Amino acid sequence: MSFIKEFLEFLKVRKKYWLFPIIIVLVLFGGLIVLTQGSAVAPFIYTIF
């Protein structure tokens, strides 16, 4: 958790606000892959991409 806090502080200090949408999208895709990896919905999710 300290890494995330430090990274957010870095983004605020360096005014790299344009990175927030990229990070959010990456986290959402990562969560989608983790959640669907062992479920019956996985084949349907993979056909979307």
All heavy atoms as a GROMACS GRO file, in nm:
protein
  406
    1MET      N    1   0.081  -0.120   0.000
    1MET     CA    2   0.000   0.000   0.000
    1MET      C    3   0.086   0.127   0.000
    1MET      O    4   0.044   0.227  -0.054
    1MET     CB    5  -0.092   0.001   0.122
    1MET     CG    6  -0.208  -0.098   0.112
    1MET     SD    7  -0.308  -0.072  -0.035
    1MET     CE    8  -0.411   0.059   0.016
    2SER      N    9   0.202   0.121   0.060
    2SER     CA   10   0.285   0.241   0.064
    2SER      C   11   0.333   0.279  -0.076
    2SER      O   12   0.349   0.398  -0.106
    2SER     CB   13   0.404   0.222   0.157
    2SER     OG   14   0.489   0.122   0.108
    3PHE      N   15   0.353   0.178  -0.162
    3PHE     CA   16   0.394   0.207  -0.299
    3PHE      C   17   0.286   0.286  -0.372
    3PHE      O   18   0.315   0.382  -0.444
    3PHE     CB   19   0.424   0.077  -0.374
    3PHE     CG   20   0.449   0.099  -0.520
    3PHE    CD1   21   0.568   0.155  -0.563
    3PHE    CD2   22   0.353   0.066  -0.614
    3PHE    CE1   23   0.592   0.176  -0.697
    3PHE    CE2   24   0.376   0.087  -0.748
    3PHE     CZ   25   0.496   0.142  -0.790
    4ILE      N   26   0.162   0.246  -0.351
    4ILE     CA   27   0.050   0.315  -0.417
    4ILE      C   28   0.040   0.458  -0.367
    4ILE      O   29   0.022   0.552  -0.447
    4ILE     CB   30  -0.081   0.238  -0.395
    4ILE    CG1   31  -0.072   0.101  -0.463
    4ILE    CG2   32  -0.200   0.317  -0.447
    4ILE    CD1   33  -0.185   0.009  -0.430
    5LYS      N   34   0.054   0.477  -0.236
    5LYS     CA   35   0.049   0.613  -0.180
    5LYS      C   36   0.162   0.699  -0.235
    5LYS      O   37   0.140   0.815  -0.272
    5LYS     CB   38   0.056   0.607  -0.028
    5LYS     CG   39  -0.069   0.555   0.036
    5LYS     CD   40  -0.056   0.553   0.186
    5LYS     CE   41  -0.179   0.493   0.249
    5LYS     NZ   42  -0.168   0.484   0.394
    6GLU      N   43   0.283   0.643  -0.239
    6GLU     CA   44   0.396   0.718  -0.293
    6GLU      C   45   0.375   0.753  -0.440
    6GLU      O   46   0.409   0.863  -0.485
    6GLU     CB   47   0.525   0.638  -0.278
    6GLU     CG   48   0.586   0.646  -0.143
    6GLU     CD   49   0.722   0.580  -0.139
    6GLU    OE1   50   0.803   0.606  -0.230
    6GLU    OE2   51   0.746   0.503  -0.045
    7PHE      N   52   0.322   0.658  -0.516
    7PHE     CA   53   0.299   0.682  -0.658
    7PHE      C   54   0.196   0.793  -0.679
    7PHE      O   55   0.213   0.879  -0.766
    7PHE     CB   56   0.254   0.553  -0.726
    7PHE     CG   57   0.246   0.563  -0.875
    7PHE    CD1   58   0.360   0.580  -0.951
    7PHE    CD2   59   0.124   0.557  -0.939
    7PHE    CE1   60   0.354   0.591  -1.088
    7PHE    CE2   61   0.116   0.568  -1.076
    7PHE     CZ   62   0.231   0.585  -1.151
    8LEU      N   63   0.089   0.792  -0.600
    8LEU     CA   64  -0.012   0.897  -0.612
    8LEU      C   65   0.045   1.033  -0.572
    8LEU      O   66   0.013   1.134  -0.636
    8LEU     CB   67  -0.134   0.862  -0.527
    8LEU     CG   68  -0.216   0.744  -0.577
    8LEU    CD1   69  -0.328   0.712  -0.478
    8LEU    CD2   70  -0.272   0.769  -0.714
    9GLU      N   71   0.129   1.036  -0.470
    9GLU     CA   72   0.195   1.161  -0.431
    9GLU      C   73   0.285   1.211  -0.545
    9GLU      O   74   0.288   1.330  -0.574
    9GLU     CB   75   0.281   1.138  -0.306
    9GLU     CG   76   0.202   1.111  -0.182
    9GLU     CD   77   0.158   1.238  -0.114
    9GLU    OE1   78   0.230   1.339  -0.125
    9GLU    OE2   79   0.052   1.236  -0.051
   10PHE      N   80   0.357   1.118  -0.608
   10PHE     CA   81   0.443   1.155  -0.721
   10PHE      C   82   0.361   1.218  -0.834
   10PHE      O   83   0.400   1.318  -0.893
   10PHE     CB   84   0.517   1.031  -0.771
   10PHE     CG   85   0.586   1.051  -0.903
   10PHE    CD1   86   0.706   1.119  -0.910
   10PHE    CD2   87   0.531   1.001  -1.019
   10PHE    CE1   88   0.770   1.137  -1.031
   10PHE    CE2   89   0.593   1.018  -1.141
   10PHE     CZ   90   0.714   1.088  -1.146
   11LEU      N   91   0.245   1.156  -0.864
   11LEU     CA   92   0.162   1.208  -0.972
   11LEU      C   93   0.110   1.348  -0.938
   11LEU      O   94   0.102   1.434  -1.026
   11LEU     CB   95   0.045   1.114  -0.998
   11LEU     CG   96   0.080   0.978  -1.058
   11LEU    CD1   97  -0.046   0.894  -1.073
   11LEU    CD2   98   0.150   0.993  -1.190
   12LYS      N   99   0.077   1.371  -0.811
   12LYS     CA  100   0.027   1.503  -0.771
   12LYS      C  101   0.137   1.608  -0.778
   12LYS      O  102   0.116   1.718  -0.828
   12LYS     CB  103  -0.029   1.496  -0.630
   12LYS     CG  104  -0.160   1.426  -0.620
   12LYS     CD  105  -0.209   1.424  -0.476
   12LYS     CE  106  -0.329   1.333  -0.460
   12LYS     NZ  107  -0.368   1.322  -0.320
   13VAL      N  108   0.255   1.573  -0.726
   13VAL     CA  109   0.364   1.670  -0.722
   13VAL      C  110   0.413   1.704  -0.862
   13VAL      O  111   0.437   1.820  -0.895
   13VAL     CB  112   0.480   1.615  -0.635
   13VAL    CG1  113   0.604   1.701  -0.650
   13VAL    CG2  114   0.438   1.606  -0.490
   14ARG      N  115   0.427   1.603  -0.947
   14ARG     CA  116   0.477   1.625  -1.083
   14ARG      C  117   0.368   1.667  -1.181
   14ARG      O  118   0.397   1.686  -1.298
   14ARG     CB  119   0.543   1.497  -1.136
   14ARG     CG  120   0.655   1.446  -1.053
   14ARG     CD  121   0.777   1.530  -1.072
   14ARG     NE  122   0.885   1.473  -0.993
   14ARG     CZ  123   1.008   1.513  -0.999
   14ARG    NH1  124   1.041   1.611  -1.078
   14ARG    NH2  125   1.099   1.458  -0.924
   15LYS      N  126   0.246   1.676  -1.134
   15LYS     CA  127   0.130   1.717  -1.215
   15LYS      C  128   0.114   1.629  -1.338
   15LYS      O  129   0.097   1.676  -1.451
   15LYS     CB  130   0.143   1.863  -1.255
   15LYS     CG  131   0.162   1.956  -1.139
   15LYS     CD  132   0.080   2.079  -1.152
   15LYS     CE  133   0.110   2.181  -1.046
   15LYS     NZ  134   0.072   2.144  -0.912
   16LYS      N  135   0.117   1.499  -1.316
   16LYS     CA  136   0.099   1.401  -1.424
   16LYS      C  137  -0.045   1.346  -1.419
   16LYS      O  138  -0.068   1.227  -1.414
   16LYS     CB  139   0.198   1.285  -1.408
   16LYS     CG  140   0.342   1.324  -1.406
   16LYS     CD  141   0.388   1.362  -1.544
   16LYS     CE  142   0.537   1.390  -1.543
   16LYS     NZ  143   0.588   1.439  -1.668
   17TYR      N  144  -0.140   1.436  -1.421
   17TYR     CA  145  -0.281   1.396  -1.408
   17TYR      C  146  -0.329   1.313  -1.527
   17TYR      O  147  -0.423   1.238  -1.514
   17TYR     CB  148  -0.370   1.520  -1.394
   17TYR     CG  149  -0.337   1.602  -1.272
   17TYR    CD1  150  -0.293   1.734  -1.285
   17TYR    CD2  151  -0.348   1.548  -1.145
   17TYR    CE1  152  -0.262   1.809  -1.173
   17TYR    CE2  153  -0.318   1.623  -1.033
   17TYR     CZ  154  -0.275   1.754  -1.047
   17TYR     OH  155  -0.245   1.827  -0.938
   18TRP      N  156  -0.264   1.325  -1.639
   18TRP     CA  157  -0.306   1.250  -1.758
   18TRP      C  158  -0.280   1.100  -1.742
   18TRP      O  159  -0.333   1.020  -1.820
   18TRP     CB  160  -0.235   1.304  -1.881
   18TRP     CG  161  -0.086   1.302  -1.872
   18TRP    CD1  162  -0.006   1.400  -1.822
   18TRP    CD2  163   0.001   1.196  -1.911
   18TRP    NE1  164   0.125   1.362  -1.828
   18TRP    CE2  165   0.133   1.238  -1.882
   18TRP    CE3  166  -0.019   1.072  -1.969
   18TRP    CZ2  167   0.243   1.158  -1.908
   18TRP    CZ3  168   0.092   0.993  -1.995
   18TRP    CH2  169   0.219   1.035  -1.965
   19LEU      N  170  -0.201   1.059  -1.643
   19LEU     CA  171  -0.175   0.917  -1.621
   19LEU      C  172  -0.289   0.847  -1.547
   19LEU      O  173  -0.299   0.724  -1.553
   19LEU     CB  174  -0.046   0.899  -1.542
   19LEU     CG  175   0.083   0.923  -1.618
   19LEU    CD1  176   0.202   0.913  -1.525
   19LEU    CD2  177   0.098   0.823  -1.730
   20PHE      N  178  -0.373   0.922  -1.477
   20PHE     CA  179  -0.481   0.860  -1.400
   20PHE      C  180  -0.576   0.776  -1.485
   20PHE      O  181  -0.606   0.662  -1.447
   20PHE     CB  182  -0.560   0.966  -1.322
   20PHE     CG  183  -0.491   1.012  -1.197
   20PHE    CD1  184  -0.454   1.144  -1.181
   20PHE    CD2  185  -0.462   0.924  -1.095
   20PHE    CE1  186  -0.391   1.188  -1.068
   20PHE    CE2  187  -0.398   0.966  -0.980
   20PHE     CZ  188  -0.362   1.099  -0.965
   21PRO      N  189  -0.625   0.824  -1.599
   21PRO     CA  190  -0.714   0.739  -1.680
   21PRO      C  191  -0.647   0.610  -1.730
   21PRO      O  192  -0.709   0.505  -1.733
   21PRO     CB  193  -0.753   0.827  -1.798
   21PRO     CG  194  -0.725   0.965  -1.756
   21PRO     CD  195  -0.616   0.958  -1.656
   22ILE      N  196  -0.520   0.618  -1.763
   22ILE     CA  197  -0.448   0.499  -1.809
   22ILE      C  198  -0.438   0.397  -1.696
   22ILE      O  199  -0.462   0.278  -1.717
   22ILE     CB  200  -0.308   0.539  -1.860
   22ILE    CG1  201  -0.320   0.631  -1.980
   22ILE    CG2  202  -0.225   0.416  -1.893
   22ILE    CD1  203  -0.189   0.695  -2.023
   23ILE      N  204  -0.405   0.444  -1.577
   23ILE     CA  205  -0.392   0.354  -1.463
   23ILE      C  206  -0.526   0.291  -1.428
   23ILE      O  207  -0.534   0.171  -1.400
   23ILE     CB  208  -0.334   0.430  -1.342
   23ILE    CG1  209  -0.191   0.472  -1.373
   23ILE    CG2  210  -0.338   0.346  -1.216
   23ILE    CD1  211  -0.132   0.570  -1.276
   24ILE      N  212  -0.633   0.369  -1.433
   24ILE     CA  213  -0.766   0.317  -1.401
   24ILE      C  214  -0.806   0.208  -1.500
   24ILE      O  215  -0.858   0.103  -1.462
   24ILE     CB  216  -0.868   0.432  -1.397
   24ILE    CG1  217  -0.840   0.522  -1.276
   24ILE    CG2  218  -1.010   0.379  -1.392
   24ILE    CD1  219  -0.919   0.650  -1.275
   25VAL      N  220  -0.783   0.231  -1.628
   25VAL     CA  221  -0.818   0.132  -1.730
   25VAL      C  222  -0.737   0.003  -1.710
   25VAL      O  223  -0.791  -0.107  -1.720
   25VAL     CB  224  -0.797   0.190  -1.871
   25VAL    CG1  225  -0.804   0.082  -1.977
   25VAL    CG2  226  -0.901   0.297  -1.899
   26LEU      N  227  -0.608   0.016  -1.681
   26LEU     CA  228  -0.526  -0.102  -1.659
   26LEU      C  229  -0.574  -0.182  -1.537
   26LEU      O  230  -0.577  -0.306  -1.541
   26LEU     CB  231  -0.379  -0.062  -1.641
   26LEU     CG  232  -0.306  -0.016  -1.766
   26LEU    CD1  233  -0.166   0.033  -1.731
   26LEU    CD2  234  -0.298  -0.130  -1.866
   27VAL      N  235  -0.610  -0.113  -1.430
   27VAL     CA  236  -0.661  -0.181  -1.311
   27VAL      C  237  -0.793  -0.251  -1.340
   27VAL      O  238  -0.816  -0.365  -1.297
   27VAL     CB  239  -0.675  -0.081  -1.194
   27VAL    CG1  240  -0.754  -0.141  -1.079
   27VAL    CG2  241  -0.538  -0.036  -1.147
   28LEU      N  242  -0.881  -0.188  -1.415
   28LEU     CA  243  -1.009  -0.249  -1.450
   28LEU      C  244  -0.991  -0.374  -1.536
   28LEU      O  245  -1.055  -0.477  -1.511
   28LEU     CB  246  -1.099  -0.149  -1.522
   28LEU     CG  247  -1.157  -0.038  -1.436
   28LEU    CD1  248  -1.234   0.060  -1.522
   28LEU    CD2  249  -1.246  -0.095  -1.328
   29PHE      N  250  -0.904  -0.367  -1.636
   29PHE     CA  251  -0.878  -0.485  -1.719
   29PHE      C  252  -0.813  -0.596  -1.638
   29PHE      O  253  -0.845  -0.714  -1.656
   29PHE     CB  254  -0.791  -0.450  -1.839
   29PHE     CG  255  -0.868  -0.393  -1.954
   29PHE    CD1  256  -0.827  -0.277  -2.017
   29PHE    CD2  257  -0.982  -0.456  -2.001
   29PHE    CE1  258  -0.898  -0.224  -2.123
   29PHE    CE2  259  -1.054  -0.403  -2.107
   29PHE     CZ  260  -1.012  -0.288  -2.168
   30GLY      N  261  -0.721  -0.562  -1.551
   30GLY     CA  262  -0.658  -0.662  -1.465
   30GLY      C  263  -0.758  -0.729  -1.374
   30GLY      O  264  -0.757  -0.851  -1.357
   31GLY      N  265  -0.847  -0.650  -1.314
   31GLY     CA  266  -0.951  -0.707  -1.229
   31GLY      C  267  -1.047  -0.795  -1.307
   31GLY      O  268  -1.089  -0.900  -1.259
   32LEU      N  269  -1.080  -0.755  -1.428
   32LEU     CA  270  -1.168  -0.835  -1.512
   32LEU      C  271  -1.106  -0.971  -1.543
   32LEU      O  272  -1.172  -1.074  -1.535
   32LEU     CB  273  -1.197  -0.760  -1.642
   32LEU     CG  274  -1.289  -0.830  -1.743
   32LEU    CD1  275  -1.430  -0.836  -1.686
   32LEU    CD2  276  -1.288  -0.756  -1.874
   33ILE      N  277  -0.979  -0.972  -1.574
   33ILE     CA  278  -0.911  -1.098  -1.604
   33ILE      C  279  -0.903  -1.187  -1.481
   33ILE      O  280  -0.928  -1.307  -1.489
   33ILE     CB  281  -0.770  -1.069  -1.661
   33ILE    CG1  282  -0.783  -1.010  -1.800
   33ILE    CG2  283  -0.685  -1.195  -1.665
   33ILE    CD1  284  -0.654  -0.958  -1.858
   34VAL      N  285  -0.872  -1.130  -1.366
   34VAL     CA  286  -0.862  -1.209  -1.243
   34VAL      C  287  -0.997  -1.266  -1.204
   34VAL      O  288  -1.007  -1.383  -1.164
   34VAL     CB  289  -0.803  -1.123  -1.129
   34VAL    CG1  290  -0.818  -1.191  -0.995
   34VAL    CG2  291  -0.656  -1.094  -1.156
   35LEU      N  292  -1.102  -1.187  -1.215
   35LEU     CA  293  -1.234  -1.233  -1.174
   35LEU      C  294  -1.292  -1.339  -1.267
   35LEU      O  295  -1.367  -1.426  -1.223
   35LEU     CB  296  -1.331  -1.115  -1.164
   35LEU     CG  297  -1.304  -1.019  -1.049
   35LEU    CD1  298  -1.400  -0.900  -1.057
   35LEU    CD2  299  -1.318  -1.089  -0.915
   36THR      N  300  -1.261  -1.333  -1.393
   36THR     CA  301  -1.321  -1.427  -1.488
   36THR      C  302  -1.233  -1.548  -1.515
   36THR      O  303  -1.273  -1.636  -1.592
   36THR     CB  304  -1.350  -1.357  -1.621
   36THR    OG1  305  -1.229  -1.308  -1.675
   36THR    CG2  306  -1.451  -1.247  -1.603
   37GLN      N  307  -1.118  -1.555  -1.454
   37GLN     CA  308  -1.025  -1.663  -1.487
   37GLN      C  309  -1.080  -1.800  -1.451
   37GLN      O  310  -1.061  -1.896  -1.524
   37GLN     CB  311  -0.893  -1.639  -1.414
   37GLN     CG  312  -0.778  -1.715  -1.474
   37GLN     CD  313  -0.647  -1.663  -1.421
   37GLN    OE1  314  -0.642  -1.604  -1.315
   37GLN    NE2  315  -0.541  -1.685  -1.494
   38GLY      N  316  -1.149  -1.813  -1.340
   38GLY     CA  317  -1.196  -1.945  -1.298
   38GLY      C  318  -1.346  -1.962  -1.308
   38GLY      O  319  -1.401  -2.054  -1.250
   39SER      N  320  -1.413  -1.878  -1.382
   39SER     CA  321  -1.558  -1.886  -1.387
   39SER      C  322  -1.607  -1.938  -1.522
   39SER      O  323  -1.531  -1.950  -1.617
   39SER     CB  324  -1.620  -1.748  -1.360
   39SER     OG  325  -1.599  -1.664  -1.469
   40ALA      N  326  -1.736  -1.965  -1.527
   40ALA     CA  327  -1.797  -2.014  -1.650
   40ALA      C  328  -1.818  -1.901  -1.751
   40ALA      O  329  -1.847  -1.926  -1.867
   40ALA     CB  330  -1.931  -2.079  -1.619
   41VAL      N  331  -1.802  -1.777  -1.708
   41VAL     CA  332  -1.822  -1.662  -1.795
   41VAL      C  333  -1.697  -1.634  -1.879
   41VAL      O  334  -1.703  -1.563  -1.978
   41VAL     CB  335  -1.858  -1.538  -1.710
   41VAL    CG1  336  -1.889  -1.418  -1.797
   41VAL    CG2  337  -1.975  -1.568  -1.619
   42ALA      N  338  -1.584  -1.691  -1.841
   42ALA     CA  339  -1.456  -1.661  -1.905
   42ALA      C  340  -1.459  -1.676  -2.057
   42ALA      O  341  -1.408  -1.588  -2.127
   42ALA     CB  342  -1.346  -1.747  -1.844
   43PRO      N  343  -1.514  -1.784  -2.114
   43PRO     CA  344  -1.512  -1.794  -2.261
   43PRO      C  345  -1.586  -1.680  -2.330
   43PRO      O  346  -1.546  -1.635  -2.438
   43PRO     CB  347  -1.581  -1.926  -2.289
   43PRO     CG  348  -1.568  -2.004  -2.165
   43PRO     CD  349  -1.566  -1.905  -2.054
   44PHE      N  350  -1.691  -1.629  -2.268
   44PHE     CA  351  -1.767  -1.520  -2.328
   44PHE      C  352  -1.692  -1.388  -2.320
   44PHE      O  353  -1.699  -1.306  -2.410
   44PHE     CB  354  -1.904  -1.507  -2.260
   44PHE     CG  355  -1.985  -1.632  -2.272
   44PHE    CD1  356  -2.011  -1.711  -2.160
   44PHE    CD2  357  -2.033  -1.674  -2.394
   44PHE    CE1  358  -2.084  -1.828  -2.171
   44PHE    CE2  359  -2.106  -1.791  -2.406
   44PHE     CZ  360  -2.132  -1.867  -2.293
   45ILE      N  361  -1.618  -1.367  -2.211
   45ILE     CA  362  -1.540  -1.245  -2.196
   45ILE      C  363  -1.427  -1.244  -2.298
   45ILE      O  364  -1.398  -1.143  -2.361
   45ILE     CB  365  -1.481  -1.234  -2.053
   45ILE    CG1  366  -1.593  -1.222  -1.950
   45ILE    CG2  367  -1.386  -1.116  -2.043
   45ILE    CD1  368  -1.675  -1.097  -1.959
   46TYR      N  369  -1.362  -1.358  -2.319
   46TYR     CA  370  -1.250  -1.364  -2.412
   46TYR      C  371  -1.294  -1.345  -2.557
   46TYR      O  372  -1.217  -1.298  -2.640
   46TYR     CB  373  -1.172  -1.494  -2.396
   46TYR     CG  374  -1.098  -1.501  -2.265
   46TYR    CD1  375  -1.115  -1.607  -2.179
   46TYR    CD2  376  -1.012  -1.398  -2.227
   46TYR    CE1  377  -1.048  -1.611  -2.057
   46TYR    CE2  378  -0.945  -1.401  -2.108
   46TYR     CZ  379  -0.963  -1.509  -2.024
   46TYR     OH  380  -0.897  -1.513  -1.904
   47THR      N  381  -1.416  -1.380  -2.589
   47THR     CA  382  -1.461  -1.359  -2.726
   47THR      C  383  -1.487  -1.211  -2.756
   47THR      O  384  -1.486  -1.172  -2.873
   47THR     CB  385  -1.590  -1.439  -2.755
   47THR    OG1  386  -1.691  -1.399  -2.662
   47THR    CG2  387  -1.566  -1.588  -2.744
   48ILE      N  388  -1.509  -1.133  -2.653
   48ILE     CA  389  -1.530  -0.988  -2.673
   48ILE      C  390  -1.402  -0.924  -2.726
   48ILE      O  391  -1.404  -0.840  -2.814
   48ILE     CB  392  -1.574  -0.921  -2.542
   48ILE    CG1  393  -1.712  -0.969  -2.504
   48ILE    CG2  394  -1.571  -0.770  -2.555
   48ILE    CD1  395  -1.758  -0.921  -2.368
   49PHE      N  396  -1.289  -0.968  -2.673
   49PHE     CA  397  -1.162  -0.910  -2.712
   49PHE      C  398  -1.103  -0.985  -2.827
   49PHE      O  399  -1.007  -0.956  -2.882
   49PHE     CB  400  -1.065  -0.909  -2.594
   49PHE     CG  401  -1.116  -0.826  -2.480
   49PHE    CD1  402  -1.163  -0.887  -2.366
   49PHE    CD2  403  -1.119  -0.689  -2.488
   49PHE    CE1  404  -1.210  -0.811  -2.260
   49PHE    CE2  405  -1.166  -0.613  -2.383
   49PHE     CZ  406  -1.211  -0.673  -2.269
   0.00000   0.00000   0.00000
